[in-house]
Amino acid sequence: MTKETTLRNLRDAEAADRFDLDSLARAFKADGAVVVRGLFTPEEVALAERGVEANLAKPGPYAAVASDLSDPGRFFEDFRNWQRIPEYATLASRSAAPAVAGALMGAQTVRLHHDHLLVKEAATRQPTPWHQDQPYYNIDGFQNVSLWAPLDPVPAESALKFVAGSHLGPWLMPRTFMSEEAKWFPPGSLEELPDIDAAPADRYRILNWALEPGDALMFHMLTLHASAGTTTRRRALSLRFVGDDVVHAPRPWKTSPDFPGLADELPAGAPLDHPLFPVVWTAADAH
């Protein structure tokens, strides 16, 4: 048994002791979103903070500002930095997160698809509109988990909110966040997003939790979610995990995040067996 396997066994045993994985998996299957209190230890939160500050000091090639100049705050995001920010790689592979993701998905193998930094500075008005994540990505398959972990206290009104059960489909047309312009998929190929905010109160069951650093939201990539602006600074790190049935789905457009040249190396329908998507947990390691 290698040192790395021993470390993973200890991590998985700790995850089983700290969390009711069966209850979380049942809720995830039914609702498509769960809150995992204390997923990251204080030491891991500090590690994430160091990584985020390094990321902010030196943004990567996929960084963007998702708010306009009239906004008194700023909504900054960046993608795919785990290869140059070791703190992200450590959290994705050596924390309890991939073991919990494996339990939620019922997967034998968990890969990291990408990391995503989202920072709303104080007084940012720009909301994150209702959307699903998966239509923006280059993957097909149902075994997936998006993890959203704040590094600052987040009141419920500024945290993500979810439409329970929406992960069961259908896929909905992705739109740009600021202009709400329909993009990518051909017109009429996907259903349009319903007006959730204008719907009767009993039409949708909305899930929403206040969060502290160390807590994490874990949700399916098809679960409809949104968030408002914020009066205080809100730093959040997302890790996107995929399981056994996820395959590469090259798109004829630029995905978010983009993986330039990947279609030349990984054909459509192929498992994500590629260095860009490292295995971070296996069921075999847990035994």
N, C-alpha and C positions, 0 to 999 in steps of 0.2 A: 504494500500500500504506500503510495507516494505521500509526501508531505502535503501537497495540494489536496489530494483526496481526503486526508485526515482533517484538514481545515474545513473542507466542505461538509464532511460528516458532522463535525462539531457545530457548524453553522446551521445545518438542517435540523439537528436535534434541538438546538436553541430555538429555532423558529417554531418547531412543534410544541415546545414547552411554553413559549410566550404567546402564541396565538391559537385560537380555536379554528384551525384550518378547515375543518368539516363545515362549520357554520358559515364561515366566510365564503367557502366554495358554493354552498347552497344559495346564499344571498346573491352572489355574483351570477350564478346561473339564472336565477329568477329575475333579477333587477338590472343586471349589467353594470352595476357600480356598487362599491363598498368603501367604507372608511376603515383604515387599519391604524389604530391608535398606537403610537410609539414604535412604528416600524423601524425607524432609524434611531440608534442610540445617540446620546448627547455628543459622543466622540465622532460619530458619523455625520451628525448635523454640522459640527465644526469643520469636518473634512469637506463637506459639500460647500460650506461657505467659502473656504479657501479656493476651491475649484471655481466657484461662481465669480469671485472677485478677480481671479486670474483670467477668466473668460471675458469679463467686462473690460479689463485693462487691455486685452488683446483679442478683439473679436475675430472670429473665423470668417472664411469666405462666404458663408451662407447667412451671415448676420443681416438683420433688417430692422427698421423702425416701422411698427405697425400702427402708428398714430400720426396725425397730420400736424402741421406747424401751429394751428390754432388751438391745439390741446395744451393746457397749462402744464400737464405732466408729459410723460413719455412712456410708450409701450415698446420695449426692446425685446427681440428674440434672436436666438442663434441655434444652429443645428449641427450635429455630427462633429462633436469636438472630443469624444472620448479617447481618440488616438493621440491627441496632443495635450490633454488635461488628465493626468493620471488619477486625480481624485474621482473623476466621473467613472473611469474604468473600474476602480476599486469598489465604488458603491454598486455598480452594475453586476459585479461578479463575486464580491466577498461579503456583502451585507446579507440580511435575510430576504431582501427583495426578490431575487430570482426564485428562491425556494417557495415563497408565498405565491408568486406569479405562476409557478408550475402547478401548485395545488389548485389555484383558481381555474386554470385552463384545463386541468386534468391531463397535462402533457408529460411525456417521458423525457423530452429534451426542451430546454429553454435557450433561445438565442436573443441577444440584444439586437434590435433592429436599428435604433438610433437614440441619441439623447437630444433633448430640446430644452433650452433655457428660455424662461419667460420672466421678464421684469417689468412690472408696472410701477413707475415712480409715483411718489405722493402727488395727489391731485390729478392723476390721469383719468380723463373722462371716457376715453375710448373703451367701449365694451367689447367683449369677445362674443359675437353673435352665436345663436344656436347653430350647431353643425355636428357632423360626424367626422371622425378623424380618417377612417380607412379610405374613403374616396379620394383623399389627397395623396395617398401613398402608392407605392409600386408593388403591392402585394395582394394576393388572394388567399383565402383561408379563414377559418372561424376561430382558431385557437390564438388569441392575442390578448394582451393587456397593456393599457397605457397607465403609467404611474405618474402622479402629480404630487410633489412633496414641497410644501412651503418652507422657507427659511425664516419667515417672519410670522407672528400671529396674524391670522386672517379671520375676521368676523364673517358670519354666514353670508351677509349681504355682499361681500367681496369675493367669496370663494366660488368654486365651480358649483353649478347646479345641473342636475341630470333628469331626463325623462325616463322613469323606471320602465324597463321592458323594451325600450326602443332598439336595443341591440339585436333583437330578433328580426329586424328588417322592417321595411325594405331599405336599400341604399337610397340616399337622397342627393339631389344635385348640389355639389359643392360650389360655393360662391366666395368671391374675395371679401375680406373682412371689412374693409373701409367703404368700398363702393357697392358691395353686395352684387357684383357682376357675376353672372353665371359663366363658368369657364370649364375647360378641359373636356368633360364628357359631351358628346353630340346632343343638341337640343332634342328633348323628348325621350332620351334614352334612360333617364332616371326621373323618379318622381320629385316634385318640388317640395321643399320644406313647408310644413304647415305653419300657420301663425300661432305659435304656442302661447305667446304672451297674451294674445287676444281671445284665447279659447276660454270657455267656461271653467270655473275653478275645479270642477270635478272631472274634466275631460282627461287630464294627465295627472299622474302622480309624480310630483317633483321631489327629488332627493337633494338635500343640502345640509352641509355640516360646517360649523366653525372649526378651525384647525389651529394647532400649535406646532411649532417646529418639532420635527420627529414624526408627526402624523403623516399619513399619505392617503390619497384617494387612488383607488385602483379600479379601472373601468375598461369595458370592452371598446374596441375602436369604432364600433358602430353605434355606441350609446350616444344619443343626442345630449349635448352639454353646451353650457354658455356661462359667462360671468360678466359682472358689471365692472365699472371703473372702480377706483379705490382712492380713499382720502390719505392713506398711509402707504409707505413703500411695501411692495409685495414681490418678493423674489421667490421663484419656484423653479425647481428642476424636475423635468419629466424624463422618464426612462421608458422606452417602448420595447416590450418583449413579445416574442412570437414562439409558437409551439410547433408540434409535429406536422400539422396539415398545411402550414403556410408555405406558399410557393411564390416565385418571382413572377410578377405580372408587368412586363414592360409597357409603358404607356407612350402614345405618340405625342405626348406633351411633357413639359417640365413638371415633375412632381414636387411635392413639398414634404420632406426635403428632396433635393435632386441627387441622383447618383449617376453622374456623367460617365458614359462608357461601359456601364455595367451590363447593358443589353448585349454587348459584344462578348462578354465573358460568361454570362449566365442566361441560358435560353428561357423563353416563356414556359411556365409550368415546372421549372426546376426547383428543387428544394434550395433553401438559402445557405447552401454549403459553400461559403465564401469568407475570406478573412474580414470583410466589412461587417459580417454578422456573426460574431464569435459565440460559441456555446458557453453559457455562463452557469448552467445547472443541468444535471441529468438525474433521473430517478435512481439510476444505478448508484450514484454517489451518496444517495440518502440512506442506503442500506449497508 
